[in-house]
Amino acid sequence: MSTLTDSAATPAPRRVDQLLAHYGESHRNPTNEVIHFVAIPLIMFSLVGLLFAAHPWAAYLFILASMVYYARLSIVFLVTMAALSVLAIAGVHALGDRVLPVSAAIFVAAWIAQFVGHKIEGKKPSFFEDLQYLYVGPLFVLSKLFGKLGIRW
């Protein structure tokens, strides 16, 4: 017989934990994980660079939209992604006139690596089901790092 106190003792999983668990289902192969740990940060950096090359405000608006999404999931992830976004913008500025070709090359190479990883895994990328998983990918990488450091998100 279930009581009211039994259901109160086990809170529903947070949305961020549900998203990470679902994302993790197609990222269990150690080789695929390593590829993602390298490729996802490179994709994020290159995407900011490509948007910046189109127009700086495009990059800033993308980052702002990302921050709104992350704020709805976790303050720890929000603060971390904000700091990483500042570093990405600094890196993009440092590239100067080379931002477009360098960002394009990184973007293509990193996505090829991602698809190789999923071929090894034998499962399709999560974003094929739902585009929000493009935002969850960086959190997956951070969640693994945070887990090793004992940081709860």
Secondary structure, 3 states (H helix, E strand, C coil): CCCHHHHHHCCCCCHHHHHHHHHHHCCCCHHHHHHHHHHHHHHHHHHHHHHHHHCHHHHHHHHHHHHHHHHCCCHHHHHHHHHHHHHHHHHHHHHHHHHHHHHHHHHHHHHHHHHHHHHHHCCCCHHHCCCCHHHHHHHHHHHHHHHHHCCCC
